[in-house]
Amino acid sequence: MSDFWLDQSAAFARAWLPEIQLPAFLEQYERLRRAVVRPRLIVLLDAPAGELLARLRRRGRSCEQHLTEAQLDRIAQAVRQQAGQPDVGPVLRGESRDREAVRAEVLAAVKGME
């Protein structure tokens, strides 16, 4: 089990890289992607940008303190778009604010895959 999804790298690149650097990155990404084991399930947790920003501020990492709600929205949109690609999945979207409900849904999905 892993908490890293390689395809999120492409989403972050689309949200952050200057347009001129994106083609070179995506070329390398596609080459490397073929060698990576595809996940059996992607759990996509989402929260409003304002809530994410508050969490980042509380965490206190200096590299994250300059982020804005607009940037976090752009990243979230890119990740959702990446997760919606036809060759990705299955994707379970944990959209409820009830953490216990999301936890139960994820556990049921994993159990169903056994």
Secondary structure as GFF3:
##gff-version 3
##sequence-region A 1 114
A	DSSP	alpha_helix	7	16	.	.	.	ID=ss1
A	DSSP	alpha_helix	22	33	.	.	.	ID=ss2
A	DSSP	beta_strand	42	45	.	.	.	ID=ss3
A	DSSP	alpha_helix	49	59	.	.	.	ID=ss4
A	DSSP	three_ten_helix	62	64	.	.	.	ID=ss5
A	DSSP	alpha_helix	69	83	.	.	.	ID=ss6
A	DSSP	beta_strand	91	94	.	.	.	ID=ss7
A	DSSP	alpha_helix	99	113	.	.	.	ID=ss8
###
